[in-house]
């Protein structure tokens, strides 16, 4: 029996554990996490541009796991919220007074026919895997002419700006080395607009025009023939018919479709879309008051980013402590999400926003849609420090929680 069981030892799980301990140190907490390594995923885009070594994005899990928790090296398998217990893959059963569900989301590589067998070769890569980000940089350096394809699947996905960051940084390198004019660049986006917050779309479109990127909206990657270097895309025409087109490529950067983990989607905790069904303000479950969720697994309609987790963790910490004490929940999450859009090497548009796309900049004296070197400095040198030594240590820098 634990006071609190946390499902997942990623940024959300470790961050919320620290925020709870910061406020109340006598709670018995367990974290279930089978992985032996912990990754700082925002660094992968920089590694794919030759700006950092991929080894700097990973630490052993035992180096970041809080000392005050019981680390159970197994994954959750079956939820039984009516009896306040979960069954793990190792068949162990954990009982809890309160539960926090934050195992992240699922990258569905197998949803694209032929993809898994060609990833990491034949010019097919993805910045959504740490072992493939260096291959992206290798391909960008080697490509002098030909066709480069970049994809983005249907929402929701983690870090919605990352697919086009790959476009901008690759094109900047080719522009700098005067080979961009020899490369046909296409961006295939399953959605209908460059970015979910309209305020930032004009500046992003300017960069797409600068790099001569052929934008293809409502275009979804369905198949990859790596040996013959052919990608198949589908789109729905005005009559509702599905049209498939094949495009030859020399380089293909893929962002896989993403969804909730099956063990959550098929559980009593899930909404119709498969995410943990929570109140978007308190992050408390709609039907089970002793269950909370944050991070990529939660149903709250915010950007799925580490920046969002930084603001969510204190909200869940405050509310779960108050719940266990029999008090009303007071902390509220405003939907904050941050996305440093790296439009060129050395300049970033720092997109920060809350629910309904309301702008929520940290530095209110700066116009948010202007690419700045200051933002690059923050992304390149500061955010990793904030992650490793702030979020994962319970230091809530620049976080003001509405209570």
Protein Blocks (a to p, Z undefined) as FASTA:
>chain_A
ZZbdcedjbfklmmmmmmmmmmomkbccddddfbfbdcdfklmmmmmnopacfklmpccf
klmgcfkbccddbddfbdcfknopacdfkopacddfbdcddebjaddfklpghklmmgoi
ehiacfkbfklmmmmmmmmmmpmgdcddddddddddehjllmmmmmmmmmmmmmmnopmm
mpccddddfblbfbfblklmmmmmmmmmmnopacdehiacfbdcfknopacdddddfkop
acddddddfbdcddddddddfklmmpckbcfkopacddfklopafklmkbccedjlbmbf
cdcdfklmmmmmmmmmmmmmmmmnopacfbdcehiacddddfbghiacdddddehhiacd
fblmbcfklccfklmmmmmmmmmmmmmmmmmnopaghiacdZZ
